[in-house]
C-alpha cells in the first residue's frame, strides 16, 4: 500500500488550483475577446443574431421532445455565442443518427421473427372492432403483434416488478432451453 505524505497532497492541490486558474483565465480571455469583437463589429453582431434566429427555429422545428428543445433554445438566446458553439459541438444529432440507424437495422432483423396471427385479429374483430383496429395499428406501426391466451401482470411500481423478477429467478430450477442449472 502506498502512503501519501502531507507534502505530496499539498503539491497535488496546488497543481489543481493552478490548472483551474489557468482554465479560468483562458475562458475569461476568450469571452472578453468575443465581447470586444462583438462591440466593435456590427456585422458580427448581425451575423450572430441571424445564426441565433435560424438555429432557434431549427431547434424548435426538430422532431424531438420539448424537454430536449427548451434548454437549447434558452441557452442559444441567453448566451448566443456560447450557445451556438455548444450546440454545434453537442446538440446536433449526427451521432444519434448513427445509433438510430444501428437500432433500426437490429429491429429489422428482430421483426422478421415476429408474426401476427391474422386469425386472432379476425376473432377480435368479431368481438370488438375498435380494439381490433388498435391492435392492427400497433402491428403496422410498431411491429407489435397481439397474442391469445397470455398472462400479463401489471406492476404499478418498478421496485415491485424488479422484486417479482428476482423472486422468479430465485425459484427457477433451470435455464432457458431446458438446460439444467448446476
Secondary structure, 3 states (H helix, E strand, C coil): CCCCCHHHHHHHHHHHHHHHHHHHHHHHHHHHHHHHHHHHCHHHHHHHHHHHHHHHHHHHCCCCCHHHHHHHHHHHHHCHHHHHHHHHHHHCCHHHHHHHHHHHHHHHHHHCCCCCCHHHHHHHHHHCHHHHHHHHHHHHHHCCCCCCCCCCCCCCCHHHHHHHHHHHHHHCCECHHHCECC
